[in-house]
Amino acid sequence: MSTILGYGFYPERVEKRENWLERTVRKPVRWIGRDIGHGSRRFETLIRHVNAAATTVDTLDLAGLRAAADALRPRLKREGFTDALVGEAFAIVRATAHLTVGMRHYDVQLAGGYVLLTGRVAEMETGEGKTLTATLAAATAALSGEPVHVVTVNDYLAERDAEEMGKVYSALGLTVGCVTQKVEPNDRAAQYACDITYCTNKDVTFDYLRDRMRLKGRPRALRHAVSKVTGVGATDGLTLRGLHFAILDEIDSVLVDEARTPLILSAETDDAGLERIYREALSLARELVEGPDYVIEHQRTSIRITTDGKRRLGEIASHLRGVWSGPNRREELVRQALTALNLFHRDQQYLVAEDKVQIVDEFTGRVMPDRSWEAGLHQMIEVKEGCPITGQRETLARISYQRFFRRYLRVSGMTGTAKEIAGELWSVYHLKVMRVPTRKPVIRKIGPIQIHATEAEKWQAVVESIRREHARGRPILVGTRSVIASETLAALLVEAGLEHRLLNARQDKVEAEIVSAAGQPGRITVATNMAGRGTDIKLPPESLAAGGLHVIATELHESGRVDRQLFGRCARQGDPGSCEIHVSYEDDLIVRYAKLASGVAGKAPGKDLTGPALFRFAQNRAERIHGMMRNEVLEMDDYLGDMLAFAGRPE
């Protein structure tokens, strides 16, 4: 699949381009899937080694554990990750965690750490302690001299985990860094120079692209050597030390959910005449009619102008000159304007704050203030919202997550939802999934889908459900898909006299405070996906006695794994908890992926597309389309890699 090139100063894996046969074989594997391994025998062997080492290690204080870790370093470098050495390393990390943060790894976490260290994906049920599990693999690899990136999906998790687990690493003599959007460019190299660096997937990918720009293409040992001797060159200003070992928290979100869109490094251009052009484009777009003039392809978030629409556009733009005289440029500008008007909505895909359009991440629910849409779309939305227009972005470099993470020398990951995409992880990344058993039986209760005719009926039913569970003294977490949906429900709760806390992209500064209190008895928390992956809601005894956390999903996501992550906020580690699902035929999932099917529900011979079956059909269709889009991104990235060059080298 690829070849490891040891550049010394910037190690990474260089991909071998797939031939037509490899691409042909990869596609059916993606859909057919791959068996998930259990590895129970290897887990038992590892745990025996850990317990054998623990007879000595568990008697040591922190100074003794530091000395034991120092003594283990040269052996790991010389002998590698043998079962005996890994068992000893895990025993040292476990004892250190117990003394520093008051947490001792369970056997299932030892098994998860082994899966990570051996370069695979650990499927661990939500609530099984993946944050603590990662310390085993990260610390063991770092003790062997291998720089480690622990990659997660948002700044909140990166900062939280680096702070909480940093005490364990520091006690072992390891340095810990953290890279988020708040870290200035000049300070990032020092963070990546640490033994273990917690970072987000977007930050590390963009930092890599900046390094590639500075290196003028692929790292070259000769160029680096000449730069060192002559003092001429840009290799001293690199941010990363290469791509050694990455541990991906919520790996399915990073490698699958967010892999539909390539990451583009761009620079702002200055063109004072653009605002007038965008205003004209929006004006022309508003004169076109959906159906005869253009078709909205909701599944792919795109718009196609029809033949009649192109003819009509030429007529209504006939009085304009300049860029409007050319049909291709004219149609592309109006297509972008139609996209801005029909597919991107305020408080759903973006917020407007301080006269700026800020993108809201679809999967994390968080604002991405330094990101923008490409090809003039961002500026079109700024004009639509009456915001000061920023300069259009010129593409300097681009890469997909598929290509980037395949360049690490070693990759592993963990998530609670991997079985559905095991085939894709294998076909694209050559990563095998291994299921890790739970420490205690899961007693989560998930009720049947409750279907409502309209959104208004759905919201009223949700309010009544909240009122019922609140009266029982249970903490309640309500999941919504967008900022506007969360605020709609919040307004209804105010009318009903139900006190609550709201967590969406507008409240990101108080996220930790809201999450920390979400498990209190009778507490109502309304949240977007910000309260999904990685969020650990602690329950006091009173909440457990009342029945545990009750989760209400107010709409199904396009990926069933995201729904499972929301449900995973309750009934963790054997605690009680329950979930209920409310949907309507006006939900975005049905409108985008099953509108035609809902119109003929129950009428097709042999097909029952009524009730829950319709929603499962829509969700499955969305996942299939997104899978095809990810494959298209990968193929396009390979194609553009031969065209977009850094000083003659492909990226």
HELIX and SHEET records of a PDB file:
HELIX    1   1 TRP A   20  ILE A   32  1                                  13    
HELIX    2   2 SER A   40  VAL A   57  1                                  18    
HELIX    3   3 LEU A   62  GLU A   79  1                                  18    
HELIX    4   4 ASP A   83  THR A  100  1                                  18    
HELIX    5   5 ASP A  107  LEU A  117  1                                  11    
HELIX    6   6 LYS A  130  LEU A  143  1                                  14    
HELIX    7   7 ASP A  155  ALA A  171  1                                  17    
HELIX    8   8 PRO A  185  TYR A  192  1                                   8    
HELIX    9   9 ASN A  201  LEU A  215  1                                  15    
HELIX   10  10 ALA A  221  THR A  230  1                                  10    
HELIX   11  11 THR A  235  GLY A  237  5                                   3    
HELIX   12  12 ILE A  251  LEU A  255  1                                   5    
HELIX   13  13 ASP A  257  ARG A  260  5                                   4    
HELIX   14  14 LEU A  274  ARG A  286  1                                  13    
HELIX   15  15 HIS A  298  ARG A  300  5                                   3    
HELIX   16  16 THR A  307  ILE A  316  1                                  10    
HELIX   17  17 GLY A  322  SER A  325  5                                   4    
HELIX   18  18 PRO A  327  ASN A  342  1                                  16    
HELIX   19  19 LEU A  377  LYS A  384  1                                   8    
HELIX   20  20 TYR A  401  PHE A  405  1                                   5    
HELIX   21  21 LYS A  419  ILE A  421  5                                   3    
HELIX   22  22 ALA A  422  TYR A  429  1                                   8    
HELIX   23  23 GLU A  455  ALA A  471  1                                  17    
HELIX   24  24 VAL A  483  GLU A  495  1                                  13    
HELIX   25  25 ALA A  505  VAL A  510  5                                   6    
HELIX   26  26 GLU A  511  ALA A  517  1                                   7    
HELIX   27  27 ASN A  529  ALA A  531  5                                   3    
HELIX   28  28 PRO A  541  ALA A  545  1                                   5    
HELIX   29  29 GLY A  560  PHE A  567  1                                   8    
HELIX   30  30 ASP A  588  TYR A  593  1                                   6    
HELIX   31  31 LYS A  595  GLY A  599  1                                   5    
HELIX   32  32 PRO A  612  GLY A  641  1                                  30    
SHEET    1   A 2 SER A   2  LEU A   5  0                                        
SHEET    2   A 2 GLU A  12  GLU A  15 -1                                        
SHEET    1   B 7 VAL A 176  VAL A 179  0                                        
SHEET    2   B 7 ILE A 196  THR A 200  1                                        
SHEET    3   B 7 VAL A 148  THR A 152  1                                        
SHEET    4   B 7 PHE A 245  ASP A 249  1                                        
SHEET    5   B 7 ARG A 410  THR A 415  1                                        
SHEET    6   B 7 VAL A 121  GLU A 123  1                                        
SHEET    7   B 7 VAL A 433  ARG A 435  1                                        
SHEET    1   C 2 LEU A 263  GLU A 268  0                                        
SHEET    2   C 2 ARG A 393  ILE A 399 -1                                        
SHEET    1   D 2 TYR A 294  GLU A 297  0                                        
SHEET    2   D 2 SER A 302  ILE A 305 -1                                        
SHEET    1   E 3 TYR A 350  ALA A 353  0                                        
SHEET    2   E 3 LYS A 356  VAL A 360 -1                                        
SHEET    3   E 3 VAL A 367  MET A 368 -1                                        
SHEET    1   F 6 LYS A 445  HIS A 452  0                                        
SHEET    2   F 6 GLY A 577  SER A 584  1                                        
SHEET    3   F 6 LEU A 549  ALA A 553  1                                        
SHEET    4   F 6 ILE A 476  GLY A 479  1                                        
SHEET    5   F 6 ILE A 524  ALA A 527  1                                        
SHEET    6   F 6 ARG A 501  LEU A 503  1                                        
SHEET    1   G 2 ALA A 645  PHE A 646  0                                        
SHEET    2   G 2 ARG A 649  PRO A 650 -1                                        
END                                                                             
